[in-house]
Amino acid sequence: MAEDSDLEKTEAATPRRIQQAREKGQVARSRELTTFVMLIAAGGSFMAMGEQMVGSLTRLLQSGLTIDRTVAFDTVMMQMRFHQAARDTLVAFAPFLGVMALAALLTPMLLSGWLFTVEALIPDFGKLDPLKGISRVFSTNGLIEMVKAIIKTLLIGSVAWWTVLHYQDALFGLVMEPSEVGLVHFAQLVLITFIAVSCSLLLVVAIDVPFQIWDYSQKLKMTKEEIRQEYKESEGDPHVKGRIRQMQREMARKRMMAEVPKADVIVTNPTHYAVALKYESKSMKAPAVVAKGSHLLAERIMELGKEHNVPVLRTPPLARALYRHAELGEEIPAALYTAVAEVLAYIYHLQRYEKQGGQVPKALGNLPVPADMDPGGDEE
């Protein structure tokens, strides 16, 4: 049962899944919304620019139907007139075509935002499979599209019929008007009917847009196994990551242990902590911690230090304070300067005594380690 639940698509799509779908051109789309906006844009454009376009078209027709006899038999002149007429027609209808193009391009962005991908342009010959085509026709989406088509047909037909009935007196009165006035009134009635029919599609849009968003989210739903697999791919397999971290720790430990022979002194607890310090007056402002560890690692640091004749000094409070408050590879805290300075002075004096003889260095007393820096051995 648990395996079956893991294979059921019950989980919402992750951001990565949504991004991958967008890269393939798979976004929520509503053809009804695009159709509605383009129809409204066309109606609005005709209302705003209709008179200008009709005037331009009239002048083009008059110019095109007026031909000089000499031009009619001149092939070159006829081609030039044709090209000029085509350019004038394009200029006359350019604002209308621009509005329609903007409506077609910007409307899909209301649902999916800006998206540019070439994957959607790659031919998919699998869509030519007749069996798949039949299955799509009789699928749930096919049934929904059929219901929408029936609703649109009934809605448009009803609104158009109501508009005709509402303006029937005006329609019958057109036969009594002069041709020029009658054509203008007829165009106004057609435009009003067009706008009314277009606005009726708002009901279809109000249903289709939420459905398309819901259907898109349903198609992108994932199984729990897919989410786990995606997590492994994006974040890495936990076992592999654990192995990588272990290798990184081992490499860091090897680098740290390589610095122990270069240390000036190793202060110890002596069995719980060991901290190796190094100080070069020409390049360092204060002594730095080159290695530190606890328990087994502390023992290994002390053994390595003895192998390379690095002084090992038993100073429990200082060792605890350094282990707790000094970071590896960084300078020691300012509060421990005095204590570490006494340790280094003692070590330098001891080394000079062993090489040159002279006065025996005095053993270190209680080092000035601030109480708030020393854990007090509680962690031991």
Secondary structure, 3 states (H helix, E strand, C coil): CHHHHHCCCCECCCHHHHHHHHHCCCCCCCHHHHHHHHHHHHHHHHHHHHHHHHHHHHHHHHHHHCCCHHHHCCHHHHHHHHHHHHHHHHHHHHHHHHHHHHHHHHCCHHHHCCCCCCHHHCCCHHHHCHHHHHHHHCCHHHHHHHHHHHHHHHHHHHHHHHHHHHCHHHHHHHHHCCHHHHHHHHHHHHHHHHHHHHHHCHHHHHHHHHHHHHHHHHHCCECHHHHHHHHHHHHCCHHHHHHHHHHHHHHHHHHHHHHHHHCCEEEECCCCEEEEEECCCCCCCCCEEEEEEECHHHHHHHHHHHHCCCCEEECHHHHHHHHHHCCCCCECCHHHHHHHHHHHHHHHHHHHHHHHCCCCCCCCCCCCCCCCCCCCCCCC
